[in-house]
Amino acid sequence: MPQSLTICVCGAGTMGSGIAQVAAQNGFKTIQFDVNADMLAVSKKNIAANLEKLVQKGKMTPEQAANTTSNLSFTSNLGDCIADVVIEAIVEKLEIKTTLFQQLAALNNPTTILATNTSSIAVSSIAATIPNPSRVAGMHFFNPAPLMQLVEVIRAEQSSDETVAMLVKLAKDFKKVSVVCKDAPGFIVNRVARHYYLEALKLVDEGKATVETVDALMENAGFKMGPFRLMDLIGMDINYSVSNIVWEALGKPVRLTPSPLQKHKVDVGELGKKTGKGFYEY
C-alpha cells in the first residue's frame, strides 16, 4: 500500500541497501543516495536479486516486487536528497556524519526528521551540530536489514517526543519491532554483544580454539550465527570501529579492550564478505 512519506537513505553499502529495500517494499517512495555511483549500481543489482529470491520463494508476488522497484530511485547528487525522513547509513566516523547531516539540514525542510543508523556513535553529538536538533534521533537497524526484525530507536538528549514517536511508527510501518533506548555507548545490543565477539577473538588469539570450532559451538548452542561468521557479515572495519568507540566511551575498561587479531584483519584489508575474505573466504 502506498505511504505518504518520502524516505531518503544515505549510503549504498550493505546496510543502506537493506534499509532502502525495506522502505520501498513497504510502500514508501525511497531515494537512495551515495557519492559513489558504482556503489549505487551494486545496491540496485543486489536489491533486484533479493526481490527475485523473495518471488521465487513465494514470499512476494511479482506485482509486489515490481511495485518495490518502482518506489526506488538512485542518485549520486546530494541535492536530490529531499524527503520527510532521512536515514543516514554511511561510514562510522563522527565528523563525516555531522558534515552530511549539516548538508541535509540545509537542503531540507526544518521539520524533516534526520535519523542516523549509527551503531555506536553518540547521537547527541551529531544532533548538537544541527539546526532544530529536536528532529534528530537514532534509528539503528541490524544486518541484514530486510531479515532482522529489531530496530533500536535512540533518543538523543535533544530528540523531541514527536521525533521518537514518528520513528517508532515508521519502524512499525516497516514491519519491524522497535525498542526505544537512551543515547549511551553501544546503545543496548552492541553494548551486550561486545563480549560475544571479544571473548571469541580472545579464545582464538590465545590458541585455545579455532574460528571454526567457536562458530560451530555457538551455532549448536542456539545462536543463528557464530561470532566469526557474524563479524564477516557485518564487516571487520565496522565491527572493530564499534569496539573501539564503546571501549573509549566507557573509559577503556580492560574487559572491553579491542582485539589485536581483529585489528590485524582490518589493517590487511580482510574485512569479511565484502572483500571476499575475513575469517573465512568467500
C-alpha positions as CSV (number, residue, x, y, z in Angstrom):
1,M,0.0,0.0,0.0
2,P,1.5,3.4,-0.9
3,Q,2.7,5.5,2.0
4,S,2.5,9.3,2.3
5,L,6.1,9.9,3.5
6,T,9.2,10.0,1.3
7,I,12.2,8.3,2.7
8,C,15.8,9.1,1.8
9,V,18.5,6.6,2.6
10,C,22.1,7.9,2.5
11,G,24.7,5.2,1.9
12,A,24.6,2.3,-0.6
13,G,26.6,-0.2,1.4
14,T,25.1,-3.4,2.8
15,M,23.1,-1.6,5.5
16,G,21.9,1.3,3.4
17,S,20.9,-1.0,0.6
18,G,18.9,-3.2,3.0
19,I,17.2,-0.2,4.6
20,A,16.2,1.2,1.2
21,Q,14.7,-2.2,0.2
22,V,12.7,-2.4,3.4
23,A,11.3,1.1,2.9
24,A,10.4,0.6,-0.8
25,Q,8.8,-2.8,-0.3
26,N,6.6,-1.4,2.4
27,G,5.2,1.2,0.0
28,F,7.4,4.3,0.6
29,K,8.8,6.4,-2.2
30,T,12.5,5.8,-1.4
31,I,15.6,7.8,-2.6
32,Q,18.9,6.1,-2.2
33,F,21.9,8.3,-2.2
34,D,25.7,7.6,-2.4
35,V,28.5,9.8,-3.7
36,N,29.9,6.6,-5.3
37,A,27.8,5.8,-8.5
38,D,29.4,2.3,-8.6
39,M,28.1,1.5,-5.1
40,L,24.7,2.6,-6.2
41,A,24.8,0.3,-9.2
42,V,25.8,-2.6,-6.9
43,S,23.0,-1.7,-4.5
44,K,20.4,-1.6,-7.3
45,K,21.6,-5.0,-8.5
46,N,21.5,-6.6,-5.0
47,I,18.1,-5.3,-4.3
48,A,16.8,-6.7,-7.6
49,A,18.4,-10.1,-6.7
50,N,16.8,-10.0,-3.2
51,L,13.4,-9.3,-4.7
52,E,13.7,-12.1,-7.2
53,K,14.6,-14.6,-4.4
54,L,11.5,-13.5,-2.5
55,V,9.3,-14.1,-5.5
56,Q,10.9,-17.5,-6.1
57,K,10.2,-18.5,-2.5
58,G,6.6,-17.3,-2.7
59,K,7.1,-14.6,-0.1
60,M,6.4,-11.8,-2.6
61,T,4.3,-11.6,-5.7
62,P,5.8,-10.4,-9.0
63,E,3.5,-7.4,-8.7
64,Q,4.8,-6.6,-5.3
65,A,8.4,-6.9,-6.5
66,A,7.6,-4.5,-9.4
67,N,6.0,-2.0,-7.0
68,T,9.0,-2.1,-4.8
69,T,11.3,-1.4,-7.8
70,S,9.0,1.5,-8.9
71,N,9.3,3.0,-5.4
72,L,13.1,3.2,-5.6
73,S,15.2,5.9,-7.2
74,F,19.0,6.1,-7.0
75,T,21.2,9.2,-7.1
76,S,24.7,10.4,-6.5
77,N,23.5,14.1,-6.4
78,L,23.1,15.2,-2.8
79,G,20.7,17.9,-4.0
80,D,18.2,15.1,-4.7
81,C,18.0,14.1,-1.0
82,I,14.8,15.9,-0.3
83,A,12.5,13.8,1.9
84,D,10.2,13.7,5.0
85,V,12.6,11.3,6.8
86,V,16.3,10.9,6.0
87,I,18.1,7.8,7.3
88,E,21.9,8.0,7.2
89,A,23.9,4.8,6.9
90,I,27.4,5.9,6.0
91,V,30.8,5.3,7.5
92,E,31.1,5.2,11.3
93,K,33.0,8.5,11.7
94,L,31.5,11.4,13.6
95,E,33.0,14.2,11.5
96,I,31.8,12.6,8.3
97,K,28.3,12.0,9.6
98,T,28.0,15.6,11.1
99,T,29.1,17.1,7.8
100,L,26.4,15.1,5.9
101,F,23.7,16.0,8.4
102,Q,24.6,19.7,8.2
103,Q,24.2,19.5,4.4
104,L,21.0,17.6,4.6
105,A,19.6,20.1,7.1
106,A,20.4,23.0,4.7
107,L,18.6,21.2,1.9
108,N,15.5,20.0,3.6
109,N,12.5,21.5,5.4
110,P,13.2,22.4,9.1
111,T,10.8,19.7,10.1
112,T,12.4,16.9,8.1
113,I,13.5,14.1,10.5
114,L,17.1,13.2,10.4
115,A,17.9,9.7,11.7
116,T,21.2,8.1,12.0
117,N,21.8,4.3,11.7
118,T,25.0,4.6,13.7
119,S,25.6,1.5,15.8
120,S,27.8,3.2,18.4
121,I,28.4,7.0,17.9
122,A,26.7,9.3,20.4
123,V,23.6,10.6,18.6
124,S,23.6,13.6,20.8
125,S,27.0,14.6,19.4
126,I,25.5,14.6,15.9
127,A,22.4,16.4,16.9
128,A,24.4,19.2,18.6
129,T,25.7,20.4,15.3
130,I,22.3,20.5,13.5
131,P,19.7,23.4,13.4
132,N,16.5,22.2,15.1
133,P,18.3,19.3,16.8
134,S,15.0,18.1,18.3
135,R,14.3,16.3,14.9
136,V,17.5,14.2,15.2
137,A,17.4,10.7,16.6
138,G,18.9,7.3,16.1
139,M,17.3,4.5,14.0
140,H,19.6,1.5,14.3
141,F,18.8,-1.4,12.0
142,F,20.6,-4.8,12.2
143,N,22.2,-6.7,9.4
144,P,20.7,-7.9,7.1
145,A,18.1,-5.2,7.4
146,P,15.4,-6.9,5.3
147,L,15.5,-10.0,7.6
148,M,16.3,-8.7,11.1
149,Q,13.2,-7.6,12.9
150,L,14.7,-5.4,15.6
151,V,15.3,-1.6,15.3
152,E,16.7,0.5,18.1
153,V,15.3,4.0,18.2
154,I,17.8,6.1,20.1
155,R,16.6,9.2,22.0
156,A,19.4,11.8,21.9
157,E,19.4,14.5,24.6
158,Q,17.8,16.8,22.0
159,S,15.3,14.5,20.5
160,S,11.6,15.5,20.8
161,D,8.9,13.1,21.8
162,E,7.4,13.7,18.4
163,T,10.6,12.7,16.6
164,V,10.9,9.5,18.7
165,A,7.2,8.7,18.2
166,M,7.5,9.2,14.4
167,L,10.5,6.8,14.2
168,V,8.7,4.2,16.3
169,K,5.7,4.4,13.9
170,L,8.0,4.2,10.9
171,A,9.6,1.1,12.3
172,K,6.1,-0.4,12.7
173,D,5.3,0.6,9.1
174,F,8.5,-1.2,8.0
175,K,7.1,-4.3,9.8
176,K,9.9,-4.1,12.4
177,V,9.9,-4.4,16.2
178,S,11.3,-1.2,17.8
179,V,12.8,-0.6,21.2
180,V,13.4,2.9,22.4
181,C,16.7,3.4,24.3
182,K,18.7,6.3,25.7
183,D,21.8,7.6,24.0
184,A,24.6,5.5,25.6
185,P,27.8,3.9,24.3
186,G,26.8,0.9,22.1
187,F,23.1,1.5,23.0
188,I,21.7,-1.9,24.1
189,V,22.6,-4.6,21.5
190,N,26.1,-3.5,20.7
191,R,26.9,-3.0,24.4
192,V,25.8,-6.5,25.2
193,A,27.3,-8.1,22.1
194,R,30.9,-6.8,22.7
195,H,31.6,-9.9,24.8
196,Y,30.2,-12.3,22.2
197,Y,32.9,-11.0,19.8
198,L,35.7,-10.2,22.1
199,E,35.8,-13.4,24.1
200,A,35.6,-15.4,20.9
201,L,38.5,-13.4,19.5
202,K,40.5,-13.9,22.7
203,L,40.0,-17.7,22.6
204,V,41.4,-17.9,19.1
205,D,44.2,-15.3,19.7
206,E,45.4,-17.4,22.7
207,G,45.3,-20.6,20.7
208,K,42.6,-22.2,22.8
209,A,40.1,-22.8,20.0
210,T,39.8,-22.3,16.2
211,V,37.5,-20.0,14.4
212,E,35.5,-22.9,13.1
213,T,35.2,-24.6,16.5
214,V,33.9,-21.5,18.2
215,D,31.4,-20.8,15.5
216,A,30.2,-24.4,15.4
217,L,29.8,-24.5,19.2
218,M,27.9,-21.2,19.4
219,E,25.6,-22.2,16.5
220,N,24.9,-25.5,18.1
221,A,24.1,-23.7,21.4
222,G,21.3,-21.9,19.6
223,F,22.9,-18.7,18.1
224,K,21.9,-18.2,14.4
225,M,25.5,-17.3,13.5
226,G,28.7,-17.8,15.3
227,P,30.7,-14.7,16.2
228,F,33.3,-15.0,13.4
229,R,30.6,-15.6,10.6
230,L,28.7,-12.6,12.0
231,M,31.8,-10.4,12.0
232,D,32.5,-11.3,8.4
233,L,28.9,-10.4,7.5
234,I,28.9,-7.1,9.4
235,G,32.3,-6.1,8.1
236,M,35.5,-6.2,10.1
237,D,36.1,-2.5,9.8
238,I,32.6,-1.6,11.2
239,N,32.7,-4.2,14.0
240,Y,36.2,-3.1,15.1
241,S,35.3,0.5,15.0
242,V,32.3,-0.1,17.2
243,S,34.5,-2.0,19.7
244,N,36.9,1.0,19.8
245,I,34.1,3.6,20.2
246,V,32.4,1.6,23.1
247,W,35.7,0.9,24.8
248,E,36.8,4.6,24.7
249,A,33.4,6.0,25.6
250,L,33.3,3.8,28.8
251,G,36.8,4.8,29.9
252,K,38.8,2.0,28.3
253,P,37.9,-0.9,30.7
254,V,40.3,-3.9,30.3
255,R,37.3,-6.3,29.7
256,L,36.4,-4.4,26.5
257,T,39.8,-3.9,25.0
258,P,39.6,-4.3,21.2
259,S,41.2,-7.4,19.8
260,P,44.6,-7.2,18.1
261,L,43.6,-10.2,16.0
262,Q,40.7,-8.2,14.6
263,K,42.9,-5.1,14.2
264,H,45.2,-7.1,12.0
265,K,42.3,-8.2,9.8
266,V,41.4,-4.6,9.3
267,D,45.0,-3.5,8.6
268,V,45.4,-6.1,5.9
269,G,42.0,-5.4,4.3
270,E,40.4,-8.7,5.1
271,L,37.1,-7.2,6.1
272,G,34.8,-10.2,5.5
273,K,32.2,-10.9,2.8
274,K,32.5,-7.5,1.2
275,T,36.2,-8.1,0.4
276,G,36.0,-11.8,-0.3
277,K,38.0,-12.7,2.8
278,G,37.7,-12.2,6.6
279,F,37.9,-15.1,9.0
280,Y,36.5,-17.2,6.1
281,E,37.0,-17.0,2.3
282,Y,34.1,-16.1,0.0
